[in-house]
Amino acid sequence: MSEKPYRGSNGNKPRQPNVVGKRYGLLSTQCIFDELMQELSREVATETFQKSKRDFVDAYLAEVAVRRCRSDIISEVVQLLLPGLVEEALREKAVDDVIEVDLLPEVIAAEARAVALSELVEQSALTAAQQFTQVRHYASNRLLDGYLLEHLVKLVASGGRCFTERELSGRLLDSAYPLLRLTGSLQGWMLDVLSHRLLHVMHFRNLTVENIPLRTFHRRVFTDIALDVILSELTESLDEDMEQLLEYERLMEEDTG
């Protein structure tokens, strides 16, 4: 059965399609798609937020657990090591006390005595060298003058009267001429005078310096004085060091407290 064409009042024109219905269907489909996308976005966002929150909480709890475990480990290690450290500190303090009370004074006394004796020997050598230098200087300046003065006094005493300077010089040369002729030269005469003076000085030096009781007494007195001075200085230095150590310990205790 064949369709019959719709015929209107205007003749044989075909009927137009329904455009409004199609547009309405497209709008409905678009609205449904938008609602689905919004719902899907909300679900994805909610799930992402929940996952991030769980991760943050898990990380925080893990960090708290690590800190607590670390504190426990440190406390256990300190409890294990602290008694040994205290015992070691007490042993070191006991050793220091023994050294300071028993050993250090003996060592200081021995070292001080050795230093004093060494200084005494050095000073004695320096003193002897200075004495010889002074004697040599004095003898070189006064030896010939003393000999000539003694000779002039003898000449005046033997003559019984006062002479002028020229007469005294002439008589001195006249009296010295036979002596110079006997010794052979002026150098030989000076050698005899110097030898006599040297023997005289050495004789008196032996009487004073090389006197064994006097030398022993002098050394003992000088050694005792030197030891007293050195020990007093060492004691003062040790007292100052102990005061500084006590002050440092007090400051450390205050800082710790």
C-alpha positions in Angstrom: 0.0 0.0 0.0 1.6 3.1 -1.1 1.8 6.3 0.9 -0.3 9.0 -0.2 1.3 12.4 -0.3 0.0 14.9 2.1 -1.9 17.5 0.3 -2.7 20.6 1.9 -4.6 23.5 0.8 -1.7 24.8 -1.2 -1.3 21.9 -3.4 1.2 18.9 -3.5 4.0 20.3 -1.0 5.6 17.7 1.5 5.4 18.2 5.3 8.5 19.9 7.1 10.5 17.8 9.8 10.2 18.6 13.6 13.3 20.9 14.3 12.1 21.9 17.8 12.0 18.4 19.0 15.5 17.7 17.9 16.9 20.7 19.6 15.1 19.8 22.8 16.6 16.4 22.7 20.1 17.8 22.3 19.7 20.1 25.2 18.5 17.2 27.4 21.4 15.1 26.5 23.8 18.0 27.2 22.3 18.6 30.7 22.5 14.9 31.5 26.2 14.9 30.4 27.0 18.0 32.5 25.4 16.4 35.6 27.4 13.2 35.1 30.6 15.2 34.7 29.9 17.2 37.9 29.1 14.1 39.8 32.2 12.4 38.5 34.4 15.4 39.4 33.0 15.5 42.9 33.7 11.9 43.4 37.2 12.2 42.1 37.9 15.3 44.2 36.5 13.6 47.3 38.5 10.5 46.8 41.7 12.5 46.1 41.1 14.6 49.3 40.5 11.5 51.4 43.6 9.9 50.0 45.7 13.0 50.7 44.4 13.3 54.2 45.1 9.6 54.9 48.7 10.0 53.5 49.3 13.1 55.7 48.0 11.4 58.8 50.0 8.3 58.1 53.2 10.4 57.6 52.6 12.4 60.8 51.9 9.2 62.8 55.0 7.6 61.3 57.1 10.7 62.3 55.7 10.7 65.8 56.5 7.0 66.1 60.1 7.5 64.8 60.6 10.3 67.3 59.3 8.3 70.2 61.5 5.3 69.2 64.5 7.6 68.8 63.9 9.0 72.3 63.6 5.5 73.8 66.8 4.4 72.1 68.7 7.5 73.3 67.4 7.0 76.8 68.4 3.3 76.8 71.9 4.1 75.5 72.4 6.9 78.0 71.3 4.6 80.8 73.7 2.0 79.6 76.7 4.3 79.2 76.1 6.7 82.2 77.3 4.3 84.9 80.5 3.6 83.0 81.2 7.3 82.5 80.6 8.1 86.1 83.0 5.3 87.2 85.6 6.5 84.8 85.3 10.1 86.0 85.6 8.9 89.6 88.7 6.9 88.8 90.3 9.8 87.0 89.5 12.1 90.0 91.0 9.6 92.4 94.2 9.3 90.2 94.4 13.1 90.0 94.1 13.3 93.8 96.9 10.8 94.3 99.1 12.6 91.8 98.5 16.0 93.4 98.7 14.9 97.0 101.4 12.1 97.0 103.5 12.3 93.8 103.5 15.9 92.8 105.1 17.4 95.9 108.0 14.9 95.8 108.5 15.5 92.1 108.4 19.3 92.6 110.9 19.1 95.5 113.3 16.9 93.5 113.1 19.1 90.4 113.4 22.2 92.5 116.5 20.9 94.2 118.1 19.9 90.9 117.3 23.3 89.4 118.7 25.1 92.5 121.9 23.1 92.4 122.3 23.7 88.7 121.7 27.4 89.2 124.1 27.4 92.1 126.9 25.8 90.1 126.3 28.2 87.2 126.3 31.2 89.5 129.4 30.0 91.2 131.2 29.7 87.9 130.0 33.1 86.9 131.1 34.6 90.2 134.5 33.1 90.0 135.0 34.4 86.5 133.9 37.8 87.5 136.3 37.8 90.5 139.2 36.7 88.3 138.3 39.4 85.8 138.2 42.1 88.5 141.5 40.9 90.0 143.1 40.9 86.6 141.8 44.4 85.9 142.9 45.7 89.3 146.3 44.1 89.0 146.9 45.5 85.6 146.1 49.0 86.8 147.6 49.0 90.2 150.5 46.5 90.2 153.2 48.6 88.8 152.0 51.7 90.7 152.0 49.8 94.0 155.5 48.5 93.4 156.9 51.9 92.5 155.2 53.5 95.5 156.6 50.9 97.8 160.0 51.4 96.3 159.8 55.2 96.7 158.7 54.8 100.3 161.7 52.7 101.0 163.9 55.2 99.3 162.5 58.1 101.4 162.8 56.1 104.6 166.4 55.1 103.9 167.4 58.6 102.9 166.0 60.4 106.0 165.2 63.5 104.2 162.7 64.9 101.5 163.7 64.9 97.9 162.4 66.8 94.9 160.6 65.0 92.2 163.6 65.1 89.9 165.9 63.7 92.6 163.4 61.0 93.4 163.1 60.0 89.8 166.8 59.9 89.4 167.3 57.8 92.5 164.6 55.5 91.4 166.1 54.9 88.0 169.6 54.5 89.6 168.3 52.0 92.0 166.3 50.1 89.4 169.2 49.9 87.0 171.0 47.1 88.8 167.8 45.1 89.0 167.1 45.5 85.3 170.7 44.5 84.6 170.3 41.4 86.8 167.0 40.2 85.3 168.2 40.9 81.8 165.3 43.2 80.6 162.2 45.1 81.7 160.0 42.2 80.6 161.8 39.8 82.9 161.4 42.2 85.8 157.7 42.6 85.2 157.3 38.9 84.9 158.9 38.4 88.4 156.6 41.1 89.9 153.5 39.6 88.3 154.4 36.1 89.4 154.9 37.3 92.9 151.6 39.1 92.9 149.7 36.1 91.4 151.1 33.8 94.0 150.0 36.2 96.7 146.5 36.5 95.3 146.2 32.7 94.9 147.3 32.2 98.4 144.6 34.4 99.9 142.1 32.9 97.5 142.9 29.5 98.8 142.5 30.7 102.3 139.0 32.1 101.7 137.3 30.4 98.8 138.8 26.9 99.2 138.1 26.6 102.9 136.0 23.4 103.0 133.9 24.2 106.1 133.2 27.7 104.9 132.4 26.5 101.4 130.0 23.8 102.7 128.2 26.2 104.9 127.9 28.7 102.1 126.5 26.1 99.7 124.0 24.8 102.3 122.7 28.3 103.1 122.4 29.3 99.5 120.7 26.0 98.6 118.2 26.3 101.4 117.4 29.9 100.4 117.0 29.0 96.7 114.8 26.0 97.5 112.6 28.1 99.8 112.1 30.7 97.1 111.4 28.2 94.4 109.0 26.2 96.5 107.1 29.3 97.6 106.7 30.4 94.0 105.6 26.9 92.9 103.1 26.8 95.8 101.6 30.1 94.9 101.3 29.0 91.3 99.7 25.8 92.3 97.2 27.6 94.6 96.3 30.0 91.7 95.8 27.0 89.4 93.5 25.2 91.9 91.5 28.4 92.4 91.0 28.7 88.7 90.0 25.0 88.4 87.5 25.4 91.3 86.0 28.5 89.7 85.7 26.7 86.3 83.9 23.7 88.0 81.6 26.1 89.8 80.7 27.8 86.5 80.1 24.5 84.8 77.8 23.4 87.7 75.8 26.6 87.4 75.5 26.2 83.6 74.4 22.6 84.1 71.9 23.6 86.8 
